[in-house]
Structures are given as C-alpha cells and as structure tokens.
Amino acid sequence: MGIIGYERQIIYLRIAMEISKHSNDPSSKFGAIIINPETGAIISSGHNGFPPGIIENERMLNRAIKYEYVVHAETRAIINAHQNLAGKIMFINGLPCCRCAVNIIEAGIKTVVILTPSADYLSRWADSVQHTRDVFKEAGVKLTKINL
C-alpha cells in the first residue's frame, strides 16, 4: 500500500468515521475517504445521505423511500473525486454493499480497507456481503478488515 502502514490505516478509518457524522440517516451512518497511496493525501470523501437539493425530511424515516433516495458514502466519495481513481485506496467505516462494490471496481480502486463488520451486520446483510466479497475477489480488489 505504498507509504500507508497499519497506524496510518487506523487514522484514515477514524477520519472516515468522523465524516460519517455528516449523515442525517437516523439508523446508519457511513463515511468513506479515498487516498493516494503514494503521497497519503486524501483525494475525496463522502457520507451517506440524499443528493444535494433533496430534503432529508420524514422520507429519511421511511426505509422504503430512504433506500431509493440515499447515495451511499462510497459512491459519493467516487463522485466527489473528479479524477481517475485507478490504484487509489478507499477507507470505509463499514463493508460496502454489492452496488457500491461494483462502483468501486468500476472506478479502478484496487484496495479497500474497512472496519471489521459486526456479527449483526454480517447476518442482516448476508446476501449483499457475500456478493461484495465475490465481486471483489473476481475483480482482484484487496479487502482488508481492521478492528478498532
């Protein structure tokens, strides 16, 4: 991972956790950052929430509507980057869903570092978790889990 050692990885995960606090989602707060592994510079960040201009009112409390409107942290970080992300590293305070995993692959990111998901999360989202692992493996994306 270039100059990114274990202690720096923890710092980046903590930054992703801080960014997740921008989310207005009452049940799930996720943050993601993308860094340049050669310099350690943060390129982009994102948190989960509705797109700009869409009011996060009672729709955020209705899961069916929320799931249709929300932009996930990983996808928002990719969109916010405005540059080629091939070879960059993404840090996320959770395991990406399969849709975000596909977006990560499409962006050319080859390394993803996450906080180790809870057993409850792994159970609740078992199908998506398995699909994420499958597509990352097939596309050659390295997934690293870290406990804090």
Buried (B, 14 or more C-beta within 10 A) or exposed (E): BBEBEEEBBBEBBBBBBBBBEBBEBEEBBBBBBBBBBEEBEBBBBBBBBBEEEEEBEEBBEEEEEBEEBBBBBBBBBBBBBEEEBEEBBBBBBBBBBBBBBBBBBEBBBBBBBBBBBEEEBEEEBEEBBEBBBEBBEEBEBEBBEBEE
